[in-house]
Amino acid sequence: MADVLGARALWERYEPVHDLLYFAPEARRAADGLGLRGFWMGYFALRAAPLGPVAAPVVASAFYVFHPDRVARALPDAWRYADPADVLAARREAMDAAMTRVFGRETVTGPHLAEAADLAWEAAAAADTAGRVLAAANQALDRPAPPHLRLWQALTTLREHRGDGHVAVLVSHGIGPVAAMVLKAAAGESDASLLREGRKWDLPAWRAAQADLRARGWLGEDGGLTAAGTAVRAEVEAATDAAAEQPWTALGADRAARLAGLLEPLAEAVLEAGLLPSGNPVGLTGDLWNATRPAVTSGTGRAGGAGARGAGQGTPA
């Protein structure tokens, strides 16, 4: 797979489809219907439900870049309103409705989506989840019968597989949650205020991370990346990509390339629908994102948003 497209190219095509869980109005309605209170309680419950009724520290660790207080305001209270099994059922219903609306019923029931679902499910089933808790929890879920739900669940497993590996790379480089977001914003790929406020870090914590990165020689006085910072960030991204290759190697280069081609119009449909915030909290960096969204202006934009993890993944979360 590395010789054809690579794990990053696949991620750029499946991330927007996965992100319907965070940004499609159907997901918010599903969370509200369960009695969950507010966007963030719904976000944490919908994403963490495969883990079971876990406590806030576990989710804060796995999701990496959120302030523990942000998570603790949602969990474990969410499990008093809805059992994780009910949350999983609600997110399947939400994805059914969102995918049907965004892609159209003809596409959702068509042969190309069914082919994509089977290819993605094979890759996800082959993913090595040792040390990857979120990926393992999603991989263990039952195989949905409808192809579009099977596709979404497979892509979610692959997305969390990549994210788990990305967090491991960040930890190995000594890049903490706030520093990861600072690096992403400094590279001009995501909105600093969107990341900081959405993940509930205050300005002192953000400035402390900036000071630490300047001391390491990775951040300049102007807030941009130095040559050393650019090199480290490239190293982190390359290691993240390498750690995410295994499912695609298992699938085989030709079939992975076929899946990428099948996913591209779906990703374009999500991006063209304007569902993802322009501040790019999920860290997309490829041609699909650049063709459909305006450039990020660091330090501006609306607060909120959810998404990936870290300094890249492309990166954060």
Steps between C-alpha positions, in 0.01 A plus 500: 500500500784737577612479136159606367311746717606447860314512827474880494322505166249245628451700821426817303221311326342321796532767769220721359262203486578405860455863608128487432479370858616838632358754258185359338183636663363146514767412758401789725134405472585141592690614809219735600252219454689292755474783752869592474556862591678721251741446213795384707315238704371361172844512340676313778223243540461431128872459445585317823201262504697206353716507816201443726403719800854625559598787730622840387875441562499203264341701221721803563802272464377334182377819331824673609454870425192581708537664841391245763239747626338509156459122510395490867207731427359230270613169649398294684177703521411403143469135603227596748290624211580228247667161513793466253306235309219750446753764394647262243153430362428873482824577316422229243159656443658844473757384247229326299306826476805722443658284231168461319447875502856605405573230241150429373300179522610384156866519605441348843324199348724476195766243406797735537426576862448130571837427342664772708339362814637153443850626423505729802365229728772261387769761570351583841470134596866450411619798706739411781345663806763404759555815707219677315206514739253709299568300186458172685169607654359596160640194328320279753155633408264285295506522122205714384290350224424821302805578284510870583502432874761228449711752310468765769589259781800363312628850426453591865712204607770602252482861611540414866780257407687787341421730792621252760826466310532876471465544876772240554730696270427825683573341836826354371607850390403661831226709336215552744136578416528879493837501325356275230229755427743791511717328239199439278389862521855627451520304176198697376283193463243562773349789689672556837193643674280223367735235638563666834145601579338185364726284712461733799861604565552847646744758364762442773519132407528587131771759565689258723504247217622768260778595742605136531509459123708817466741363760529182294579708193186390316301825514620844401425826676253578222297190593598309187695178474877520484696276263550259790131509586405435138736203491362350823144542387582334166658215692188459713277498193718249317502270803121531529461404135736204540311375805174516304618305193440147630126468416564624148792265448271219608233612253749527215604795287252457217196456722607783730529725197156386389356585841662843488330565168164389634535716810605819324155610377358427846766715667438775247127490571558548873747782448286675241201480735690734732454280806860527623598829670729720292751507786577136419494337846547153347832602345436419133782616275455333161380613159136417574495734800690775321268484202184543706594717798654846552847535645527497878580827673677411822342644813154560359182304448216359703558297811388143519551214265632154558705255312834332472789505744831674544742705296403357170324182386531697271447583850284623825196409690 
